[in-house]
């Protein structure tokens, strides 16, 4: 039996219900799924991404912390037990994506804005097949909204993240140094 390989990617700052919808939608089309975490190294600048994506306040979680959050969500989801890998995803240096994701992968994505279209261009330029899962004008849940709730309204935050995500984030935040 041939195993199909798919990949999603994002900053996942933090992983929320909108990301979970994206993950589940892509998983329907493949046997194995790779989750690529972008901006895994805050020292690497991206000349093409919107400036707000580079702000420290919009990127509170490290690569390792995001990986832990996503793993916890997967463990408590219908994907538990499926082949899912989590890797760095250098969309800022597309020629390096092949170091982390097999070139036979289908890249699943969504379109909300110009940045999504630019990422599709970058992926196709590297020879990847790209499948757009949906095109929408408005995001039902935005990372900015989730991060704001995380800082000021934990009950709302709990509703904005999938099962397992809330507990993982709380554990991570409790381990952060007090400032």
Biotite code that builds the C-alpha atoms (Angstrom):
import biotite.structure as struc

atoms = struc.array([
    struc.Atom([0.000, 0.000, 0.000], chain_id="A", res_id=1, res_name="UNK", atom_name="CA", element="C"),
    struc.Atom([1.320, 3.440, -0.913], chain_id="A", res_id=2, res_name="UNK", atom_name="CA", element="C"),
    struc.Atom([1.370, 5.897, 1.950], chain_id="A", res_id=3, res_name="UNK", atom_name="CA", element="C"),
    struc.Atom([0.464, 9.441, 1.016], chain_id="A", res_id=4, res_name="UNK", atom_name="CA", element="C"),
    struc.Atom([2.371, 12.164, 2.776], chain_id="A", res_id=5, res_name="UNK", atom_name="CA", element="C"),
    struc.Atom([0.922, 15.568, 3.539], chain_id="A", res_id=6, res_name="UNK", atom_name="CA", element="C"),
    struc.Atom([2.186, 18.659, 5.320], chain_id="A", res_id=7, res_name="UNK", atom_name="CA", element="C"),
    struc.Atom([0.654, 21.689, 6.991], chain_id="A", res_id=8, res_name="UNK", atom_name="CA", element="C"),
    struc.Atom([2.609, 24.617, 8.359], chain_id="A", res_id=9, res_name="UNK", atom_name="CA", element="C"),
    struc.Atom([2.195, 27.680, 10.531], chain_id="A", res_id=10, res_name="UNK", atom_name="CA", element="C"),
    struc.Atom([3.563, 29.701, 13.424], chain_id="A", res_id=11, res_name="UNK", atom_name="CA", element="C"),
    struc.Atom([1.048, 28.202, 15.848], chain_id="A", res_id=12, res_name="UNK", atom_name="CA", element="C"),
    struc.Atom([1.541, 30.970, 18.450], chain_id="A", res_id=13, res_name="UNK", atom_name="CA", element="C"),
    struc.Atom([-0.200, 29.153, 20.130], chain_id="A", res_id=14, res_name="UNK", atom_name="CA", element="C"),
    struc.Atom([-1.998, 26.284, 18.418], chain_id="A", res_id=15, res_name="UNK", atom_name="CA", element="C"),
    struc.Atom([-5.723, 27.155, 18.478], chain_id="A", res_id=16, res_name="UNK", atom_name="CA", element="C"),
    struc.Atom([-9.049, 25.846, 17.167], chain_id="A", res_id=17, res_name="UNK", atom_name="CA", element="C"),
    struc.Atom([-8.520, 27.445, 13.740], chain_id="A", res_id=18, res_name="UNK", atom_name="CA", element="C"),
    struc.Atom([-5.226, 25.570, 13.408], chain_id="A", res_id=19, res_name="UNK", atom_name="CA", element="C"),
    struc.Atom([-6.936, 22.394, 14.605], chain_id="A", res_id=20, res_name="UNK", atom_name="CA", element="C"),
    struc.Atom([-9.579, 22.742, 11.874], chain_id="A", res_id=21, res_name="UNK", atom_name="CA", element="C"),
    struc.Atom([-6.729, 23.076, 9.322], chain_id="A", res_id=22, res_name="UNK", atom_name="CA", element="C"),
    struc.Atom([-4.925, 20.030, 10.765], chain_id="A", res_id=23, res_name="UNK", atom_name="CA", element="C"),
    struc.Atom([-8.028, 17.831, 10.700], chain_id="A", res_id=24, res_name="UNK", atom_name="CA", element="C"),
    struc.Atom([-8.960, 18.914, 7.164], chain_id="A", res_id=25, res_name="UNK", atom_name="CA", element="C"),
    struc.Atom([-5.495, 18.064, 5.818], chain_id="A", res_id=26, res_name="UNK", atom_name="CA", element="C"),
    struc.Atom([-5.413, 14.747, 7.670], chain_id="A", res_id=27, res_name="UNK", atom_name="CA", element="C"),
    struc.Atom([-8.399, 13.527, 5.643], chain_id="A", res_id=28, res_name="UNK", atom_name="CA", element="C"),
    struc.Atom([-6.263, 13.516, 2.490], chain_id="A", res_id=29, res_name="UNK", atom_name="CA", element="C"),
    struc.Atom([-3.159, 11.689, 3.668], chain_id="A", res_id=30, res_name="UNK", atom_name="CA", element="C"),
    struc.Atom([-1.967, 8.663, 5.590], chain_id="A", res_id=31, res_name="UNK", atom_name="CA", element="C"),
    struc.Atom([0.997, 10.445, 7.173], chain_id="A", res_id=32, res_name="UNK", atom_name="CA", element="C"),
    struc.Atom([1.072, 14.087, 8.168], chain_id="A", res_id=33, res_name="UNK", atom_name="CA", element="C"),
    struc.Atom([3.937, 16.466, 8.850], chain_id="A", res_id=34, res_name="UNK", atom_name="CA", element="C"),
    struc.Atom([3.276, 19.613, 10.870], chain_id="A", res_id=35, res_name="UNK", atom_name="CA", element="C"),
    struc.Atom([5.814, 22.292, 10.037], chain_id="A", res_id=36, res_name="UNK", atom_name="CA", element="C"),
    struc.Atom([6.464, 25.016, 12.595], chain_id="A", res_id=37, res_name="UNK", atom_name="CA", element="C"),
    struc.Atom([7.593, 28.268, 10.994], chain_id="A", res_id=38, res_name="UNK", atom_name="CA", element="C"),
    struc.Atom([9.684, 30.930, 12.697], chain_id="A", res_id=39, res_name="UNK", atom_name="CA", element="C"),
    struc.Atom([11.415, 28.254, 14.730], chain_id="A", res_id=40, res_name="UNK", atom_name="CA", element="C"),
    struc.Atom([14.486, 30.476, 15.117], chain_id="A", res_id=41, res_name="UNK", atom_name="CA", element="C"),
    struc.Atom([13.679, 34.065, 16.156], chain_id="A", res_id=42, res_name="UNK", atom_name="CA", element="C"),
    struc.Atom([17.111, 35.203, 14.950], chain_id="A", res_id=43, res_name="UNK", atom_name="CA", element="C"),
    struc.Atom([16.238, 34.477, 11.313], chain_id="A", res_id=44, res_name="UNK", atom_name="CA", element="C"),
    struc.Atom([14.419, 37.354, 9.642], chain_id="A", res_id=45, res_name="UNK", atom_name="CA", element="C"),
    struc.Atom([11.940, 36.816, 6.836], chain_id="A", res_id=46, res_name="UNK", atom_name="CA", element="C"),
    struc.Atom([11.917, 39.502, 4.182], chain_id="A", res_id=47, res_name="UNK", atom_name="CA", element="C"),
    struc.Atom([8.435, 38.591, 2.966], chain_id="A", res_id=48, res_name="UNK", atom_name="CA", element="C"),
    struc.Atom([6.241, 37.961, 5.962], chain_id="A", res_id=49, res_name="UNK", atom_name="CA", element="C"),
    struc.Atom([4.042, 40.686, 7.460], chain_id="A", res_id=50, res_name="UNK", atom_name="CA", element="C"),
    struc.Atom([5.864, 42.684, 10.179], chain_id="A", res_id=51, res_name="UNK", atom_name="CA", element="C"),
    struc.Atom([3.432, 41.727, 12.976], chain_id="A", res_id=52, res_name="UNK", atom_name="CA", element="C"),
    struc.Atom([4.490, 38.099, 12.513], chain_id="A", res_id=53, res_name="UNK", atom_name="CA", element="C"),
    struc.Atom([8.011, 39.029, 13.577], chain_id="A", res_id=54, res_name="UNK", atom_name="CA", element="C"),
    struc.Atom([7.161, 40.985, 16.764], chain_id="A", res_id=55, res_name="UNK", atom_name="CA", element="C"),
    struc.Atom([8.349, 39.332, 19.971], chain_id="A", res_id=56, res_name="UNK", atom_name="CA", element="C"),
    struc.Atom([4.966, 39.915, 21.648], chain_id="A", res_id=57, res_name="UNK", atom_name="CA", element="C"),
    struc.Atom([3.267, 37.979, 18.826], chain_id="A", res_id=58, res_name="UNK", atom_name="CA", element="C"),
    struc.Atom([5.641, 35.034, 19.265], chain_id="A", res_id=59, res_name="UNK", atom_name="CA", element="C"),
    struc.Atom([5.558, 34.138, 22.963], chain_id="A", res_id=60, res_name="UNK", atom_name="CA", element="C"),
    struc.Atom([6.288, 30.418, 22.547], chain_id="A", res_id=61, res_name="UNK", atom_name="CA", element="C"),
    struc.Atom([9.551, 28.801, 21.524], chain_id="A", res_id=62, res_name="UNK", atom_name="CA", element="C"),
    struc.Atom([9.722, 26.088, 18.884], chain_id="A", res_id=63, res_name="UNK", atom_name="CA", element="C"),
    struc.Atom([10.001, 23.458, 21.648], chain_id="A", res_id=64, res_name="UNK", atom_name="CA", element="C"),
    struc.Atom([6.976, 24.842, 23.527], chain_id="A", res_id=65, res_name="UNK", atom_name="CA", element="C"),
    struc.Atom([4.834, 24.898, 20.372], chain_id="A", res_id=66, res_name="UNK", atom_name="CA", element="C"),
    struc.Atom([5.891, 21.324, 19.597], chain_id="A", res_id=67, res_name="UNK", atom_name="CA", element="C"),
    struc.Atom([4.784, 20.252, 23.109], chain_id="A", res_id=68, res_name="UNK", atom_name="CA", element="C"),
    struc.Atom([1.415, 22.010, 22.763], chain_id="A", res_id=69, res_name="UNK", atom_name="CA", element="C"),
    struc.Atom([0.726, 20.404, 19.387], chain_id="A", res_id=70, res_name="UNK", atom_name="CA", element="C"),
    struc.Atom([1.747, 16.949, 20.632], chain_id="A", res_id=71, res_name="UNK", atom_name="CA", element="C"),
    struc.Atom([-0.637, 17.251, 23.570], chain_id="A", res_id=72, res_name="UNK", atom_name="CA", element="C"),
    struc.Atom([-3.491, 18.281, 21.258], chain_id="A", res_id=73, res_name="UNK", atom_name="CA", element="C"),
    struc.Atom([-2.802, 15.343, 18.933], chain_id="A", res_id=74, res_name="UNK", atom_name="CA", element="C"),
    struc.Atom([-2.709, 12.888, 21.857], chain_id="A", res_id=75, res_name="UNK", atom_name="CA", element="C"),
    struc.Atom([-6.245, 13.955, 22.800], chain_id="A", res_id=76, res_name="UNK", atom_name="CA", element="C"),
    struc.Atom([-7.621, 14.110, 19.252], chain_id="A", res_id=77, res_name="UNK", atom_name="CA", element="C"),
    struc.Atom([-8.931, 11.689, 16.632], chain_id="A", res_id=78, res_name="UNK", atom_name="CA", element="C"),
    struc.Atom([-5.352, 11.719, 15.251], chain_id="A", res_id=79, res_name="UNK", atom_name="CA", element="C"),
    struc.Atom([-3.937, 9.927, 18.305], chain_id="A", res_id=80, res_name="UNK", atom_name="CA", element="C"),
    struc.Atom([-2.031, 6.901, 17.047], chain_id="A", res_id=81, res_name="UNK", atom_name="CA", element="C"),
    struc.Atom([-1.717, 8.210, 13.485], chain_id="A", res_id=82, res_name="UNK", atom_name="CA", element="C"),
    struc.Atom([1.646, 8.941, 11.889], chain_id="A", res_id=83, res_name="UNK", atom_name="CA", element="C"),
    struc.Atom([2.220, 12.618, 12.638], chain_id="A", res_id=84, res_name="UNK", atom_name="CA", element="C"),
    struc.Atom([5.634, 14.305, 12.695], chain_id="A", res_id=85, res_name="UNK", atom_name="CA", element="C"),
    struc.Atom([6.421, 17.836, 13.852], chain_id="A", res_id=86, res_name="UNK", atom_name="CA", element="C"),
    struc.Atom([9.384, 19.572, 12.233], chain_id="A", res_id=87, res_name="UNK", atom_name="CA", element="C"),
    struc.Atom([10.871, 23.039, 11.689], chain_id="A", res_id=88, res_name="UNK", atom_name="CA", element="C"),
    struc.Atom([9.513, 24.637, 8.520], chain_id="A", res_id=89, res_name="UNK", atom_name="CA", element="C"),
    struc.Atom([11.761, 27.344, 7.028], chain_id="A", res_id=90, res_name="UNK", atom_name="CA", element="C"),
    struc.Atom([9.231, 29.181, 4.835], chain_id="A", res_id=91, res_name="UNK", atom_name="CA", element="C"),
    struc.Atom([11.615, 32.161, 5.160], chain_id="A", res_id=92, res_name="UNK", atom_name="CA", element="C"),
    struc.Atom([14.275, 30.067, 3.328], chain_id="A", res_id=93, res_name="UNK", atom_name="CA", element="C"),
    struc.Atom([12.161, 27.862, 1.052], chain_id="A", res_id=94, res_name="UNK", atom_name="CA", element="C"),
    struc.Atom([15.162, 26.111, -0.486], chain_id="A", res_id=95, res_name="UNK", atom_name="CA", element="C"),
    struc.Atom([15.741, 24.545, 2.959], chain_id="A", res_id=96, res_name="UNK", atom_name="CA", element="C"),
    struc.Atom([12.242, 23.082, 3.381], chain_id="A", res_id=97, res_name="UNK", atom_name="CA", element="C"),
    struc.Atom([13.450, 19.856, 1.751], chain_id="A", res_id=98, res_name="UNK", atom_name="CA", element="C"),
    struc.Atom([15.817, 19.352, 4.698], chain_id="A", res_id=99, res_name="UNK", atom_name="CA", element="C"),
    struc.Atom([12.770, 18.825, 6.919], chain_id="A", res_id=100, res_name="UNK", atom_name="CA", element="C"),
    struc.Atom([9.926, 17.691, 4.642], chain_id="A", res_id=101, res_name="UNK", atom_name="CA", element="C"),
    struc.Atom([10.073, 15.052, 1.912], chain_id="A", res_id=102, res_name="UNK", atom_name="CA", element="C"),
    struc.Atom([9.701, 16.497, -1.576], chain_id="A", res_id=103, res_name="UNK", atom_name="CA", element="C"),
    struc.Atom([6.905, 14.020, -2.346], chain_id="A", res_id=104, res_name="UNK", atom_name="CA", element="C"),
    struc.Atom([4.686, 15.672, 0.265], chain_id="A", res_id=105, res_name="UNK", atom_name="CA", element="C"),
    struc.Atom([1.558, 17.507, -0.700], chain_id="A", res_id=106, res_name="UNK", atom_name="CA", element="C"),
    struc.Atom([1.565, 20.881, 0.996], chain_id="A", res_id=107, res_name="UNK", atom_name="CA", element="C"),
    struc.Atom([-1.869, 21.696, 2.374], chain_id="A", res_id=108, res_name="UNK", atom_name="CA", element="C"),
    struc.Atom([-2.659, 25.314, 2.950], chain_id="A", res_id=109, res_name="UNK", atom_name="CA", element="C"),
    struc.Atom([-5.433, 27.860, 3.260], chain_id="A", res_id=110, res_name="UNK", atom_name="CA", element="C"),
    struc.Atom([-5.818, 31.338, 1.826], chain_id="A", res_id=111, res_name="UNK", atom_name="CA", element="C"),
    struc.Atom([-6.861, 34.340, 3.897], chain_id="A", res_id=112, res_name="UNK", atom_name="CA", element="C"),
    struc.Atom([-4.510, 37.041, 2.637], chain_id="A", res_id=113, res_name="UNK", atom_name="CA", element="C"),
    struc.Atom([-1.566, 37.904, 0.368], chain_id="A", res_id=114, res_name="UNK", atom_name="CA", element="C"),
    struc.Atom([0.927, 36.241, 2.685], chain_id="A", res_id=115, res_name="UNK", atom_name="CA", element="C"),
    struc.Atom([-0.795, 32.878, 2.103], chain_id="A", res_id=116, res_name="UNK", atom_name="CA", element="C"),
    struc.Atom([-0.552, 33.405, -1.652], chain_id="A", res_id=117, res_name="UNK", atom_name="CA", element="C"),
    struc.Atom([3.153, 34.246, -1.299], chain_id="A", res_id=118, res_name="UNK", atom_name="CA", element="C"),
    struc.Atom([3.782, 31.051, 0.678], chain_id="A", res_id=119, res_name="UNK", atom_name="CA", element="C"),
    struc.Atom([2.054, 29.021, -2.049], chain_id="A", res_id=120, res_name="UNK", atom_name="CA", element="C"),
    struc.Atom([4.326, 30.636, -4.630], chain_id="A", res_id=121, res_name="UNK", atom_name="CA", element="C"),
    struc.Atom([7.397, 29.769, -2.543], chain_id="A", res_id=122, res_name="UNK", atom_name="CA", element="C"),
    struc.Atom([6.308, 26.144, -2.124], chain_id="A", res_id=123, res_name="UNK", atom_name="CA", element="C"),
    struc.Atom([5.519, 25.654, -5.814], chain_id="A", res_id=124, res_name="UNK", atom_name="CA", element="C"),
    struc.Atom([8.848, 27.236, -6.730], chain_id="A", res_id=125, res_name="UNK", atom_name="CA", element="C"),
    struc.Atom([10.504, 24.444, -4.709], chain_id="A", res_id=126, res_name="UNK", atom_name="CA", element="C"),
    struc.Atom([8.580, 21.811, -6.668], chain_id="A", res_id=127, res_name="UNK", atom_name="CA", element="C"),
    struc.Atom([5.991, 20.916, -4.038], chain_id="A", res_id=128, res_name="UNK", atom_name="CA", element="C"),
    struc.Atom([2.404, 20.051, -4.910], chain_id="A", res_id=129, res_name="UNK", atom_name="CA", element="C"),
    struc.Atom([0.093, 22.468, -3.121], chain_id="A", res_id=130, res_name="UNK", atom_name="CA", element="C"),
    struc.Atom([-3.523, 21.833, -2.268], chain_id="A", res_id=131, res_name="UNK", atom_name="CA", element="C"),
    struc.Atom([-5.612, 24.735, -1.002], chain_id="A", res_id=132, res_name="UNK", atom_name="CA", element="C"),
    struc.Atom([-8.139, 23.486, 1.532], chain_id="A", res_id=133, res_name="UNK", atom_name="CA", element="C"),
    struc.Atom([-10.175, 26.689, 1.550], chain_id="A", res_id=134, res_name="UNK", atom_name="CA", element="C"),
    struc.Atom([-10.128, 30.365, 0.677], chain_id="A", res_id=135, res_name="UNK", atom_name="CA", element="C"),
    struc.Atom([-11.791, 32.702, 3.163], chain_id="A", res_id=136, res_name="UNK", atom_name="CA", element="C"),
    struc.Atom([-11.820, 36.424, 3.672], chain_id="A", res_id=137, res_name="UNK", atom_name="CA", element="C"),
    struc.Atom([-12.161, 36.334, 7.445], chain_id="A", res_id=138, res_name="UNK", atom_name="CA", element="C"),
    struc.Atom([-10.519, 34.112, 10.020], chain_id="A", res_id=139, res_name="UNK", atom_name="CA", element="C"),
    struc.Atom([-12.986, 32.891, 12.609], chain_id="A", res_id=140, res_name="UNK", atom_name="CA", element="C"),
    struc.Atom([-10.158, 32.786, 15.149], chain_id="A", res_id=141, res_name="UNK", atom_name="CA", element="C"),
    struc.Atom([-6.984, 34.861, 14.907], chain_id="A", res_id=142, res_name="UNK", atom_name="CA", element="C"),
    struc.Atom([-3.783, 34.290, 16.833], chain_id="A", res_id=143, res_name="UNK", atom_name="CA", element="C"),
    struc.Atom([-3.863, 37.860, 18.124], chain_id="A", res_id=144, res_name="UNK", atom_name="CA", element="C"),
    struc.Atom([-7.281, 37.223, 19.694], chain_id="A", res_id=145, res_name="UNK", atom_name="CA", element="C"),
    struc.Atom([-6.037, 33.968, 21.249], chain_id="A", res_id=146, res_name="UNK", atom_name="CA", element="C"),
    struc.Atom([-2.886, 35.571, 22.704], chain_id="A", res_id=147, res_name="UNK", atom_name="CA", element="C"),
    struc.Atom([-4.951, 38.443, 24.139], chain_id="A", res_id=148, res_name="UNK", atom_name="CA", element="C"),
    struc.Atom([-7.338, 35.969, 25.799], chain_id="A", res_id=149, res_name="UNK", atom_name="CA", element="C"),
    struc.Atom([-4.340, 34.004, 27.124], chain_id="A", res_id=150, res_name="UNK", atom_name="CA", element="C"),
    struc.Atom([-3.105, 37.163, 28.868], chain_id="A", res_id=151, res_name="UNK", atom_name="CA", element="C"),
    struc.Atom([-6.443, 38.525, 30.121], chain_id="A", res_id=152, res_name="UNK", atom_name="CA", element="C"),
    struc.Atom([-9.289, 35.976, 30.017], chain_id="A", res_id=153, res_name="UNK", atom_name="CA", element="C"),
    struc.Atom([-8.347, 32.335, 30.618], chain_id="A", res_id=154, res_name="UNK", atom_name="CA", element="C"),
    struc.Atom([-11.978, 31.168, 30.330], chain_id="A", res_id=155, res_name="UNK", atom_name="CA", element="C"),
    struc.Atom([-12.168, 32.584, 26.798], chain_id="A", res_id=156, res_name="UNK", atom_name="CA", element="C"),
    struc.Atom([-8.708, 31.233, 26.029], chain_id="A", res_id=157, res_name="UNK", atom_name="CA", element="C"),
    struc.Atom([-9.831, 27.743, 27.078], chain_id="A", res_id=158, res_name="UNK", atom_name="CA", element="C"),
    struc.Atom([-12.680, 27.923, 24.523], chain_id="A", res_id=159, res_name="UNK", atom_name="CA", element="C"),
    struc.Atom([-10.310, 29.047, 21.729], chain_id="A", res_id=160, res_name="UNK", atom_name="CA", element="C"),
    struc.Atom([-7.867, 26.126, 21.946], chain_id="A", res_id=161, res_name="UNK", atom_name="CA", element="C"),
    struc.Atom([-8.454, 22.416, 21.337], chain_id="A", res_id=162, res_name="UNK", atom_name="CA", element="C"),
    struc.Atom([-8.526, 19.814, 24.086], chain_id="A", res_id=163, res_name="UNK", atom_name="CA", element="C"),
    struc.Atom([-5.052, 19.338, 25.510], chain_id="A", res_id=164, res_name="UNK", atom_name="CA", element="C"),
    struc.Atom([-3.870, 22.731, 24.312], chain_id="A", res_id=165, res_name="UNK", atom_name="CA", element="C"),
    struc.Atom([-5.139, 24.646, 27.307], chain_id="A", res_id=166, res_name="UNK", atom_name="CA", element="C"),
    struc.Atom([-3.437, 22.342, 29.809], chain_id="A", res_id=167, res_name="UNK", atom_name="CA", element="C"),
    struc.Atom([-0.177, 22.374, 27.846], chain_id="A", res_id=168, res_name="UNK", atom_name="CA", element="C"),
    struc.Atom([-0.115, 26.175, 27.627], chain_id="A", res_id=169, res_name="UNK", atom_name="CA", element="C"),
    struc.Atom([-0.869, 26.584, 31.332], chain_id="A", res_id=170, res_name="UNK", atom_name="CA", element="C"),
    struc.Atom([1.981, 24.202, 32.235], chain_id="A", res_id=171, res_name="UNK", atom_name="CA", element="C"),
    struc.Atom([4.377, 26.073, 29.954], chain_id="A", res_id=172, res_name="UNK", atom_name="CA", element="C"),
    struc.Atom([3.384, 29.513, 31.235], chain_id="A", res_id=173, res_name="UNK", atom_name="CA", element="C"),
    struc.Atom([3.768, 28.353, 34.853], chain_id="A", res_id=174, res_name="UNK", atom_name="CA", element="C"),
    struc.Atom([7.355, 27.381, 34.020], chain_id="A", res_id=175, res_name="UNK", atom_name="CA", element="C"),
    struc.Atom([8.240, 30.773, 32.564], chain_id="A", res_id=176, res_name="UNK", atom_name="CA", element="C"),
    struc.Atom([10.479, 33.000, 34.693], chain_id="A", res_id=177, res_name="UNK", atom_name="CA", element="C"),
    struc.Atom([8.554, 35.642, 36.623], chain_id="A", res_id=178, res_name="UNK", atom_name="CA", element="C"),
    struc.Atom([9.345, 39.148, 35.402], chain_id="A", res_id=179, res_name="UNK", atom_name="CA", element="C"),
])
